[in-house]
Amino acid sequence: MAILKAGTSNRRDAGFTLFELVVTLMVMGIAAALIFPRLRLTSENDLKRTSRRLASIIGHLTQESASTKETYRLYFDLDSDEYWSAVVVGTGDLVSVKTMHKRRPLPDGITFEDIVTPQRGNVKEGEIFTQFFPIGIEPMTIHLRQAEQRWTLEADSLTGRVKVLDHYVE
């Protein structure tokens, strides 16, 4: 059995020392410094993911049009930041459009800045579409924006391949 001196106890006083608090705050500060830069990259990844998704859809519609010998359209609504695809049915003046895929909104914070086509020029509002023919597509340039970031998608009229650039290109 241990003998205790007067005025001492064998249990520690409740609470934290100043040293423990400083160490805890330092660890939390280091963790925050490592996490916050990654949060910004997540939004950049959203823009990259959206650009790749649009490039994939353009490639798919190009291949689909070439294999089925039908004309397809990719619609963009610049006011609501949505897009969808459709197939054109019929020939000559009597054509109808059947929607293939329902409207898809862009992720939060990403908008269509403008879309450029030879027929319509630079369109900043309203609806616009581009067509996919069995022998190629209408050339188009899509500009996406997220806060201060601006990305450009340029579609080649013969191959349908899309060049994605991480800046605005006229």
DRENMIBA-994998 format. One record per residue (C-alpha): x, y, z; residue number from 1; residue in one letter. Coordinates in pm, 1 decimal, m for minus. Example, Ala and Ser with C-alpha at 12.3 -4.5 7.8 and 13.67 -1.06 7.14 Angstrom:
% residues 2
<site xx="1230.0" yy="m450.0" zz="780.0" num="1" residuo="A"/>
<site xx="1367.0" yy="m106.0" zz="714.0" num="2" residuo="S"/>
% end
This chain:
% residues 170
<site xx="0.0" yy="0.0" zz="0.0" num="1" residuo="M"/>
<site xx="137.6" yy="337.9" zz="m98.8" num="2" residuo="A"/>
<site xx="159.7" yy="617.7" zz="147.4" num="3" residuo="I"/>
<site xx="44.5" yy="956.1" zz="14.3" num="4" residuo="L"/>
<site xx="194.5" yy="1282.8" zz="121.6" num="5" residuo="K"/>
<site xx="m35.1" yy="1540.3" zz="264.6" num="6" residuo="A"/>
<site xx="m208.6" yy="1758.3" zz="2.6" num="7" residuo="G"/>
<site xx="m156.1" yy="1518.0" zz="m294.3" num="8" residuo="T"/>
<site xx="m387.9" yy="1274.5" zz="m461.5" num="9" residuo="S"/>
<site xx="m341.3" yy="979.8" zz="m690.4" num="10" residuo="N"/>
<site xx="m579.9" yy="1104.4" zz="m959.2" num="11" residuo="R"/>
<site xx="m512.3" yy="1375.0" zz="m1213.1" num="12" residuo="R"/>
<site xx="m705.1" yy="1703.7" zz="m1204.0" num="13" residuo="D"/>
<site xx="m982.3" yy="1727.7" zz="m1465.8" num="14" residuo="A"/>
<site xx="m927.7" yy="1963.2" zz="m1762.9" num="15" residuo="G"/>
<site xx="m665.6" yy="2030.9" zz="m2027.5" num="16" residuo="F"/>
<site xx="m330.7" yy="2198.3" zz="m2000.7" num="17" residuo="T"/>
<site xx="m237.5" yy="2490.8" zz="m2222.4" num="18" residuo="L"/>
<site xx="12.3" yy="2267.9" zz="m2401.7" num="19" residuo="F"/>
<site xx="m255.2" yy="2010.4" zz="m2488.4" num="20" residuo="E"/>
<site xx="m483.2" yy="2282.0" zz="m2627.4" num="21" residuo="L"/>
<site xx="m202.8" yy="2430.9" zz="m2842.2" num="22" residuo="V"/>
<site xx="m110.8" yy="2088.9" zz="m2984.0" num="23" residuo="V"/>
<site xx="m476.9" yy="2014.2" zz="m3065.0" num="24" residuo="T"/>
<site xx="m521.0" yy="2349.3" zz="m3243.3" num="25" residuo="L"/>
<site xx="m201.0" yy="2292.2" zz="m3441.4" num="26" residuo="M"/>
<site xx="m318.7" yy="1949.1" zz="m3558.3" num="27" residuo="V"/>
<site xx="m657.2" yy="2093.7" zz="m3660.1" num="28" residuo="M"/>
<site xx="m483.9" yy="2377.9" zz="m3847.0" num="29" residuo="G"/>
<site xx="m261.7" yy="2137.6" zz="m4039.6" num="30" residuo="I"/>
<site xx="m561.9" yy="1920.3" zz="m4129.4" num="31" residuo="A"/>
<site xx="m755.8" yy="2225.4" zz="m4252.8" num="32" residuo="A"/>
<site xx="m457.4" yy="2340.3" zz="m4459.9" num="33" residuo="A"/>
<site xx="m452.0" yy="2001.3" zz="m4632.1" num="34" residuo="L"/>
<site xx="m829.3" yy="1973.2" zz="m4686.0" num="35" residuo="I"/>
<site xx="m929.8" yy="2321.6" zz="m4807.2" num="36" residuo="F"/>
<site xx="m721.0" yy="2319.6" zz="m5128.5" num="37" residuo="P"/>
<site xx="m882.1" yy="1987.5" zz="m5221.7" num="38" residuo="R"/>
<site xx="m1228.2" yy="2139.1" zz="m5192.8" num="39" residuo="L"/>
<site xx="m1142.8" yy="2377.5" zz="m5478.1" num="40" residuo="R"/>
<site xx="m1015.6" yy="2086.5" zz="m5688.4" num="41" residuo="L"/>
<site xx="m1349.0" yy="1912.5" zz="m5644.3" num="42" residuo="T"/>
<site xx="m1528.8" yy="2197.8" zz="m5822.6" num="43" residuo="S"/>
<site xx="m1264.5" yy="2193.8" zz="m6095.9" num="44" residuo="E"/>
<site xx="m1325.5" yy="1820.6" zz="m6129.0" num="45" residuo="N"/>
<site xx="m1697.2" yy="1894.5" zz="m6177.1" num="46" residuo="D"/>
<site xx="m1612.5" yy="2116.7" zz="m6473.3" num="47" residuo="L"/>
<site xx="m1373.9" yy="1856.0" zz="m6611.5" num="48" residuo="K"/>
<site xx="m1632.9" yy="1579.2" zz="m6563.1" num="49" residuo="R"/>
<site xx="m1902.8" yy="1786.3" zz="m6733.7" num="50" residuo="T"/>
<site xx="m1672.3" yy="1863.9" zz="m7026.3" num="51" residuo="S"/>
<site xx="m1587.6" yy="1497.8" zz="m7068.1" num="52" residuo="R"/>
<site xx="m1953.3" yy="1398.0" zz="m7048.2" num="53" residuo="R"/>
<site xx="m2047.3" yy="1644.9" zz="m7324.1" num="54" residuo="L"/>
<site xx="m1750.7" yy="1530.9" zz="m7535.4" num="55" residuo="A"/>
<site xx="m1863.6" yy="1171.3" zz="m7488.0" num="56" residuo="S"/>
<site xx="m2220.2" yy="1251.4" zz="m7594.1" num="57" residuo="I"/>
<site xx="m2095.0" yy="1432.1" zz="m7905.9" num="58" residuo="I"/>
<site xx="m1877.3" yy="1132.4" zz="m7994.3" num="59" residuo="G"/>
<site xx="m2165.0" yy="892.1" zz="m7932.9" num="60" residuo="H"/>
<site xx="m2408.8" yy="1089.4" zz="m8150.7" num="61" residuo="L"/>
<site xx="m2146.3" yy="1111.4" zz="m8427.1" num="62" residuo="T"/>
<site xx="m2099.8" yy="733.2" zz="m8426.2" num="63" residuo="Q"/>
<site xx="m2472.2" yy="666.0" zz="m8394.8" num="64" residuo="E"/>
<site xx="m2551.2" yy="889.1" zz="m8692.6" num="65" residuo="S"/>
<site xx="m2284.0" yy="722.9" zz="m8906.9" num="66" residuo="A"/>
<site xx="m2398.2" yy="370.4" zz="m8820.1" num="67" residuo="S"/>
<site xx="m2777.0" yy="425.8" zz="m8847.9" num="68" residuo="T"/>
<site xx="m2760.7" yy="675.6" zz="m9137.9" num="69" residuo="K"/>
<site xx="m3000.8" yy="901.2" zz="m8947.4" num="70" residuo="E"/>
<site xx="m2971.1" yy="1266.6" zz="m8849.0" num="71" residuo="T"/>
<site xx="m2943.5" yy="1346.7" zz="m8480.0" num="72" residuo="Y"/>
<site xx="m2956.7" yy="1672.5" zz="m8289.4" num="73" residuo="R"/>
<site xx="m2799.8" yy="1786.3" zz="m7967.4" num="74" residuo="L"/>
<site xx="m3004.6" yy="2063.3" zz="m7808.3" num="75" residuo="Y"/>
<site xx="m2879.9" yy="2320.1" zz="m7559.0" num="76" residuo="F"/>
<site xx="m3096.5" yy="2548.0" zz="m7345.5" num="77" residuo="D"/>
<site xx="m2864.3" yy="2828.1" zz="m7238.0" num="78" residuo="L"/>
<site xx="m3125.8" yy="2986.8" zz="m7009.6" num="79" residuo="D"/>
<site xx="m3181.5" yy="2677.1" zz="m6794.3" num="80" residuo="S"/>
<site xx="m2836.6" yy="2521.8" zz="m6858.1" num="81" residuo="D"/>
<site xx="m2979.9" yy="2192.3" zz="m6984.5" num="82" residuo="E"/>
<site xx="m2904.0" yy="1969.9" zz="m7283.1" num="83" residuo="Y"/>
<site xx="m3070.5" yy="1671.4" zz="m7452.6" num="84" residuo="W"/>
<site xx="m3051.7" yy="1473.1" zz="m7775.2" num="85" residuo="S"/>
<site xx="m3306.1" yy="1379.3" zz="m8039.4" num="86" residuo="A"/>
<site xx="m3332.0" yy="1193.8" zz="m8369.1" num="87" residuo="V"/>
<site xx="m3477.4" yy="1361.2" zz="m8679.9" num="88" residuo="V"/>
<site xx="m3738.6" yy="1141.2" zz="m8847.7" num="89" residuo="V"/>
<site xx="m3851.4" yy="1195.8" zz="m9207.2" num="90" residuo="G"/>
<site xx="m3708.6" yy="1354.8" zz="m9517.8" num="91" residuo="T"/>
<site xx="m3750.9" yy="1682.5" zz="m9702.1" num="92" residuo="G"/>
<site xx="m3977.2" yy="1942.3" zz="m9546.7" num="93" residuo="D"/>
<site xx="m4174.4" yy="1693.6" zz="m9337.9" num="94" residuo="L"/>
<site xx="m3956.8" yy="1606.3" zz="m9045.7" num="95" residuo="V"/>
<site xx="m4029.7" yy="1541.4" zz="m8682.6" num="96" residuo="S"/>
<site xx="m3796.6" yy="1520.4" zz="m8390.5" num="97" residuo="V"/>
<site xx="m3815.7" yy="1238.9" zz="m8136.6" num="98" residuo="K"/>
<site xx="m3637.6" yy="1303.5" zz="m7811.1" num="99" residuo="T"/>
<site xx="m3386.7" yy="1028.1" zz="m7732.4" num="100" residuo="M"/>
<site xx="m3272.0" yy="1142.8" zz="m7391.6" num="101" residuo="H"/>
<site xx="m3454.6" yy="1364.2" zz="m7145.8" num="102" residuo="K"/>
<site xx="m3319.9" yy="1705.0" zz="m7052.3" num="103" residuo="R"/>
<site xx="m3008.8" yy="1687.8" zz="m6839.8" num="104" residuo="R"/>
<site xx="m2912.1" yy="1986.3" zz="m6627.3" num="105" residuo="P"/>
<site xx="m2552.2" yy="2090.9" zz="m6585.7" num="106" residuo="L"/>
<site xx="m2418.3" yy="2044.4" zz="m6231.0" num="107" residuo="P"/>
<site xx="m2474.4" yy="2329.8" zz="m5985.6" num="108" residuo="D"/>
<site xx="m2249.7" yy="2625.6" zz="m6049.7" num="109" residuo="G"/>
<site xx="m2167.7" yy="2530.3" zz="m6411.5" num="110" residuo="I"/>
<site xx="m2330.4" yy="2722.9" zz="m6696.4" num="111" residuo="T"/>
<site xx="m2317.7" yy="2745.9" zz="m7073.3" num="112" residuo="F"/>
<site xx="m2140.8" yy="3075.1" zz="m7135.1" num="113" residuo="E"/>
<site xx="m2211.3" yy="3058.3" zz="m7508.6" num="114" residuo="D"/>
<site xx="m2224.1" yy="2819.4" zz="m7803.2" num="115" residuo="I"/>
<site xx="m2083.7" yy="2908.0" zz="m8142.8" num="116" residuo="V"/>
<site xx="m2201.5" yy="2752.3" zz="m8471.7" num="117" residuo="T"/>
<site xx="m2150.4" yy="2872.7" zz="m8830.0" num="118" residuo="P"/>
<site xx="m2526.6" yy="2902.1" zz="m8888.6" num="119" residuo="Q"/>
<site xx="m2622.5" yy="3091.0" zz="m8572.2" num="120" residuo="R"/>
<site xx="m2297.0" yy="3256.8" zz="m8473.1" num="121" residuo="G"/>
<site xx="m2231.5" yy="3320.3" zz="m8104.4" num="122" residuo="N"/>
<site xx="m2545.1" yy="3233.6" zz="m7904.7" num="123" residuo="V"/>
<site xx="m2562.6" yy="3339.2" zz="m7538.4" num="124" residuo="K"/>
<site xx="m2929.8" yy="3276.0" zz="m7456.1" num="125" residuo="E"/>
<site xx="m3228.0" yy="3068.4" zz="m7561.5" num="126" residuo="G"/>
<site xx="m3221.8" yy="2728.3" zz="m7730.1" num="127" residuo="E"/>
<site xx="m2983.0" yy="2613.6" zz="m7996.9" num="128" residuo="I"/>
<site xx="m2911.4" yy="2276.6" zz="m8155.3" num="129" residuo="F"/>
<site xx="m2640.2" yy="2125.9" zz="m8365.9" num="130" residuo="T"/>
<site xx="m2694.9" yy="1842.3" zz="m8611.6" num="131" residuo="Q"/>
<site xx="m2514.0" yy="1513.7" zz="m8661.7" num="132" residuo="F"/>
<site xx="m2526.0" yy="1373.9" zz="m9014.7" num="133" residuo="F"/>
<site xx="m2406.2" yy="1032.6" zz="m9136.1" num="134" residuo="P"/>
<site xx="m2112.4" yy="1205.3" zz="m9310.0" num="135" residuo="I"/>
<site xx="m2015.1" yy="1447.0" zz="m9031.4" num="136" residuo="G"/>
<site xx="m2143.1" yy="1702.4" zz="m8785.1" num="137" residuo="I"/>
<site xx="m2201.4" yy="2073.2" zz="m8778.3" num="138" residuo="E"/>
<site xx="m1894.4" yy="2235.1" zz="m8627.4" num="139" residuo="P"/>
<site xx="m1952.9" yy="2384.4" zz="m8284.5" num="140" residuo="M"/>
<site xx="m1768.6" yy="2544.4" zz="m7997.8" num="141" residuo="T"/>
<site xx="m1913.8" yy="2515.5" zz="m7648.8" num="142" residuo="I"/>
<site xx="m1796.6" yy="2744.0" zz="m7370.0" num="143" residuo="H"/>
<site xx="m1862.7" yy="2634.2" zz="m7012.9" num="144" residuo="L"/>
<site xx="m1817.2" yy="2852.3" zz="m6708.5" num="145" residuo="R"/>
<site xx="m1783.0" yy="2785.0" zz="m6338.1" num="146" residuo="Q"/>
<site xx="m1710.5" yy="3094.4" zz="m6129.0" num="147" residuo="A"/>
<site xx="m1391.8" yy="3233.6" zz="m6285.2" num="148" residuo="E"/>
<site xx="m1300.5" yy="2914.5" zz="m6472.6" num="149" residuo="Q"/>
<site xx="m1389.8" yy="2890.5" zz="m6839.9" num="150" residuo="R"/>
<site xx="m1348.7" yy="2579.1" zz="m7054.9" num="151" residuo="W"/>
<site xx="m1384.9" yy="2533.9" zz="m7430.3" num="152" residuo="T"/>
<site xx="m1505.7" yy="2228.4" zz="m7622.0" num="153" residuo="L"/>
<site xx="m1433.2" yy="2232.2" zz="m7996.1" num="154" residuo="E"/>
<site xx="m1597.9" yy="1961.7" zz="m8208.8" num="155" residuo="A"/>
<site xx="m1434.7" yy="1862.5" zz="m8538.3" num="156" residuo="D"/>
<site xx="m1689.3" yy="1857.5" zz="m8822.3" num="157" residuo="S"/>
<site xx="m1552.2" yy="1546.9" zz="m8996.7" num="158" residuo="L"/>
<site xx="m1457.8" yy="1314.8" zz="m8714.4" num="159" residuo="T"/>
<site xx="m1678.0" yy="1441.4" zz="m8430.4" num="160" residuo="G"/>
<site xx="m1375.8" yy="1438.1" zz="m8201.0" num="161" residuo="R"/>
<site xx="m1387.8" yy="1700.1" zz="m7930.6" num="162" residuo="V"/>
<site xx="m1089.2" yy="1900.4" zz="m7813.4" num="163" residuo="K"/>
<site xx="m1130.8" yy="2010.5" zz="m7451.5" num="164" residuo="V"/>
<site xx="m933.5" yy="2316.9" zz="m7344.1" num="165" residuo="L"/>
<site xx="m912.8" yy="2457.1" zz="m6990.4" num="166" residuo="D"/>
<site xx="m948.4" yy="2817.2" zz="m7107.3" num="167" residuo="H"/>
<site xx="m1173.3" yy="3029.0" zz="m7330.7" num="168" residuo="Y"/>
<site xx="m1093.9" yy="3006.5" zz="m7703.8" num="169" residuo="V"/>
<site xx="m1266.2" yy="3235.4" zz="m7955.6" num="170" residuo="E"/>
% end
